[in-house]
Amino acid sequence: MSMGMEMQLLLIIVALWLGGSGAYNVPKATVKVNSPNGFEVSIPDEPGISLFAFHGKVNEEMDDLTDQTWAADILSARNGRWTYRNRNHKLQPGDVLYYWTTARYHGVDYHNYNQRHVVGAGGGNTQRIDARGKAGGHQPIVVNGQPTINIYVA
């Protein structure tokens, strides 16, 4: 094989490798609606992620990347997830959470734009956790609008 052909082959291999390295997809976010107030948006942790960012707005689509009610960078994962937590806003059934997320993967930011979550619509990526209750009562855990288990609160 001539030196020119070896160089061409090397360039093709490098181009394929570089092309493949840009193929990272930000994991689909899970939205949890907490009761009485708050919500969480998270992605699973995986090697190579060093930052997670959430940008969102309720019941109004975002016109551009600066048009949001909430914007936060999460600098570390907890319990295997990168999680944005809002403890104050109360999401109602039928509310639409418009959002986009970013994951910094091996030092490069990758985005998942134009996402939306309809509160109470199910779809497998939502959980409603009911934290209210009286001492000594049973607490239902509601997932996709259906009670799944009861927790005894002492």
Phi, psi and omega in degrees: 000133182282161180300323179295319179292323178297319180294318178298317179297317178298317179296321178296317179297315179297317179297317178295319180296314179295321178296320179289330182289341179272010186265014180293135176247129177296130179301147177297133183283148172259133178251128176243129176259120182262152180238136011276338181225156170101165177203163179226144174232127186214161172231156178289148175286148173206153180305135178106339179277130179237357179198145173232134179235142178236137175226125185209168182203148181252133172061020176206122180296151178275132182282327179206182186289348178259357184266088180211159174272322181236138174213123182212144172256128177257124189262352178207152177273152174228137178051039175079013180220149170264117192229127167270128179241128172243116184263358188250321187283133179262113176273134181258153174306133181095342175299148176245121175266111175266133184202166168218151182234158177228140170237129174271111186243116184050043174083000181242135180277129176239142188240153173234090186277167170056047177264154176210148178225123177266120183294128178084005183270357181074224177090004173084346180247029179224147174222140173246119182252117182268110183261001180280167175148171180253151178303137179083001182262171176265138181249122176281143168259122185251122178238124182053039175081002182241130175296136182247315178215163174249142176245131177278125178257117182277000000 
